Structure formats: structure tokens, C-alpha cells
Amino acid sequence: LGLALAFELPESDVMQRPPRDPREPLLSWFFLWRIMMVSVLMMTGALGLFLRELHQGASLETARTMAVSAVVMAEMFYLLNSRYVYKSVLSREGLLGNRYVPIVIAACAALQLAYVHTGPLQKVFGSTDLTAFEWLKVCLAGMLVFMIAELEKVVIRAFNGVGAVRSLVGSGTSLAKEETRA
């Protein structure tokens, strides 16, 4: 999925930013935090859905199919979210500004539907058909990552200019410049 971001246009102010200090790690504390947060959210959504479905009497195959689908759905939502580090993607530009992102999401969705609903793949992977209501639960579990990551961006923007947030992000990134792109 992340390959679609390789076609992302550079930000308009990229040449006005100071270069990253070569002594800085490639992954700042902020980005390590983001990786951990998204990973925990994906795990929480998938495992929570899996355990809830088993508790409510669903078959192991159904619960497992829903959990795998929730992880894939979360990855598709997070692909949209990761187009901007601080700025919300809830705009036409954020959702449709990179023409490859919707194409990749559509291809991933088609492959996921094949995993869930085609007999040969069900035999190979032990998956099973899902009902519309089960798909709704999968989508809601996947949206968990998107909603919380967007909320995190709101909080970061609210603290724009606070030294602690800037030090977590790293000196080579400017929250103010990101905001001027909005």
C-alpha cells in the first residue's frame, strides 16, 4: 500500500526548510510514537473484533476472517491518513490529491474481497464469507486508526509552537510551514 506514497508530490515549501541535522536519527521520537500508536490501534481493533466475535458465538473462521480484514481495512485508512503528518486529510486534496492512492486502495479492496468471498482462496487461507453487518464491523474497526490519528493531528496543531512538541518531531520539520499549506 505504501508504494502509492512514492508518487506523492513534494510539499510546496520543501526547499525552504532547513536540512535535517545529520546527527539526528532518521526516526524521531515523534515518528516512533506514531508507529507504536498505529500498531497498537491496529492490534486493538483486530484482536478486539476477533475476541468479541468468538465471545458472541461466531466460528473461528469467521472471527479470523474479520480480524484479518480489519487489519487490511486499517492499513487502507491509514494510507490516506499518512499523506500528511500534521494536516488533516479530510479535504478533497487530502483524499484525492494523489491519484495513485485511490487506485491502490481499490486494488487492495478487490484482493481482500477475493480473500473473503472466493472458494479457492477460502480453502487456501481458511477464510469464510462475511455478511454485510460483519463487513460494517470490520470497517468500523479499520476506521479506529484513521479517527485517532486525525485526532492526534488536531492535538499537535493545537500545541503548534510549543517547544516540547517540536523537539519530539525533530528540528528539520516545521509545524508552522505545514499549517500554511492547509
SVG drawing of the C-alpha trace seen along z (x, -y; Angstrom):
<svg xmlns="http://www.w3.org/2000/svg" viewBox="-26 -30 52 56">
<polyline fill="none" stroke="black" stroke-width="0.4" points="0.0,0.0 2.7,-2.5 4.1,-2.3 1.4,-4.8 3.1,-7.4 6.2,-7.2 4.2,-9.1 3.3,-11.9 4.4,-15.3 6.8,-17.1 5.4,-19.7 5.4,-23.2 7.9,-24.5 10.3,-21.6 13.2,-23.7 12.6,-26.5 13.1,-24.1 16.5,-23.7 18.1,-20.3 17.8,-17.6 20.7,-17.6 22.8,-14.6 23.3,-13.7 19.6,-13.3 18.2,-9.8 16.1,-9.1 13.2,-8.2 12.5,-10.9 10.7,-10.2 7.5,-11.5 7.6,-9.1 8.5,-6.2 5.5,-7.2 3.3,-7.3 4.5,-3.8 3.7,-2.4 0.3,-4.2 -0.8,-2.9 0.4,0.6 -1.4,0.8 -4.6,-0.6 -4.5,1.9 -3.9,4.7 -6.6,3.5 -9.1,3.3 -8.3,6.7 -7.9,8.6 -10.9,6.9 -13.1,7.8 -11.7,11.3 -12.4,11.9 -15.8,10.2 -16.9,12.3 -15.8,15.5 -17.5,14.5 -20.7,13.9 -20.6,17.4 -19.1,16.8 -17.0,19.6 -13.2,19.4 -13.0,19.0 -15.4,16.0 -13.6,14.3 -10.3,14.9 -11.5,13.6 -12.9,10.5 -9.6,9.9 -7.5,10.1 -10.0,7.9 -9.9,5.3 -6.1,5.1 -6.2,4.7 -9.0,2.1 -7.0,0.2 -4.0,0.2 -6.1,-1.3 -7.5,-4.0 -4.0,-4.8 -2.6,-5.1 -5.0,-8.0 -4.1,-9.4 -0.3,-9.2 -0.4,-11.6 0.1,-14.4 2.0,-14.3 0.1,-17.2 -2.5,-18.5 -5.9,-16.7 -6.6,-14.7 -10.3,-15.4 -10.4,-17.6 -10.6,-16.9 -6.8,-17.4 -6.1,-15.1 -8.4,-12.3 -7.9,-12.6 -4.7,-14.7 -2.6,-11.6 -4.3,-9.7 -2.5,-6.5 -3.8,-6.3 -7.4,-5.5 -6.2,-3.1 -4.1,-1.2 -6.9,-1.2 -9.4,0.1 -6.9,2.9 -6.3,3.8 -10.1,3.9 -10.6,6.1 -8.0,8.5 -9.5,8.5 -12.9,9.3 -11.4,12.2 -9.7,13.5 -13.1,13.4 -15.5,14.4 -13.8,16.8 -13.8,20.5 -10.2,21.3 -8.8,18.6 -11.1,19.6 -9.7,23.1 -6.1,21.9 -6.4,19.4 -9.2,20.8 -11.3,17.7 -15.1,17.5 -17.8,15.3 -18.8,12.2 -22.2,10.7 -22.9,7.0 -23.2,6.5 -19.8,8.2 -18.2,6.0 -19.7,3.0 -17.9,4.1 -14.7,4.6 -14.9,1.1 -15.5,-0.4 -12.5,1.4 -10.4,0.2 -11.7,-3.4 -10.4,-3.4 -6.8,-4.1 -7.9,-6.9 -10.1,-8.7 -7.5,-8.6 -4.6,-9.6 -6.7,-12.5 -7.4,-13.4 -3.7,-13.2 -3.1,-15.7 -5.7,-18.1 -3.9,-17.9 -0.5,-18.5 -1.8,-21.5 -3.3,-22.9 0.1,-22.9 1.8,-24.4 4.8,-26.5 5.3,-24.5 8.9,-23.6 8.2,-20.1 6.2,-19.1 8.8,-20.5 11.6,-18.6 9.6,-15.4 9.0,-16.0 12.6,-17.0 14.3,-20.2 14.1,-19.7 10.3,-19.8 8.2,-23.0 4.6,-22.7 4.0,-26.3 5.1,-25.7 2.9,-22.6 -0.1,-24.7 0.5,-27.3 -0.1,-24.6 -3.6,-24.0"/>
</svg>
